[in-house]
Amino acid sequence: MSKPIVLQLRPYPEWDQIPLDEAFEMKRYFEAEDTDVFLAQHGANIRAIATRGERGAEREIIEACPNLELISVYGVGFDAVDLDACKENQVRVTNTPDVLTGDVADLGVAMMLCQSRGMIGAEAWVRDGSWGTKGLYPLTRRVFGRKAGILGLGRIGFEVGKRLAGFGMDIAYSDIAAKDYAPDWSFLTDPLDLAKHADFLFVTLAASTKTRHIVNAEIINAVGPEGMIINISRASNIDENALIAALKSGALGAAALDVFEGEPALNPEFLSLDNVLLQPHHASGTIETRKAMGQLMRDNLTAHFAGQPLLTPVL
Ligand code: 8YV
């Protein structure tokens, strides 16, 4: 029996690629010299798309595959998938929730600690001999016992909060509604009130067109010159130009970012700022989590072609 044909938009590690190639006929879009010609050649045969969270799938690709049934996303975020185009064309969508939650929360908390305690600069201080020539490293700012705000108390936000509770922090959150699983934390409806509360504002909400630039200049300024914004969600949740302006002027103390508009390219202004910690969108990037993500992405494809219910459908 012939294997289902799957359009693969980005590379995967070998531990996923080998089983993918065994189970499906993978058409590697990312290797095509001319993607238009590639789609014209293969589009009609494609029954599923395998993509990554940050890559998604745009309308043009979806419509170039008239027999498309499923888009399986390697990632929890599906904001880069054109859901309207999927609905119009009866295309199902799956993602990889839960398996990455702990690692994403870990990196967010690590970024807070690293940035607040000046660990990058302190390491350079040791390596370049400043410790010997200049003396003690400048004092940094405490984390434990301070105020944290979590914007978006979904799976990842909740795991961040559980970790912050271990630091004895005063935790508040904003979301569409109060969450009964977080009775000890303050619910603040208005993200501006959350920003006023927070020494550390974690941005952990699922991105959509509705949340674009939800962290705007007013919110950034409310976090203030002593405060820090940590983003482990999507760049679109923050007005990046307003963020850069506030970091430059000192209206915002610091930021720690794992995601950027147009990544992997990033606004060069970030590179000249020493009050921002820059990470290459790798919050889920541990071997353990990436293996689990790959397995779940493949399991959704397998379930679909076996006529079984999808494991983690979003549409
Ligand atoms: C991944 C992500 O880096 O889960 C998401 O939505 O953005 C990340 O976990 C990405 O999807 C892997 O390519």
Boltz pocket constraint, residues with backbone or C-beta under 6 A from the ligand:
constraints:
  - pocket:
      binder: B
      contacts: [[A, 52], [A, 53], [A, 54], [A, 74], [A, 75], [A, 76], [A, 77], [A, 78], [A, 96], [A, 100], [A, 233], [A, 281], [A, 282], [A, 283], [A, 284], [A, 285]]
      max_distance: 6.0
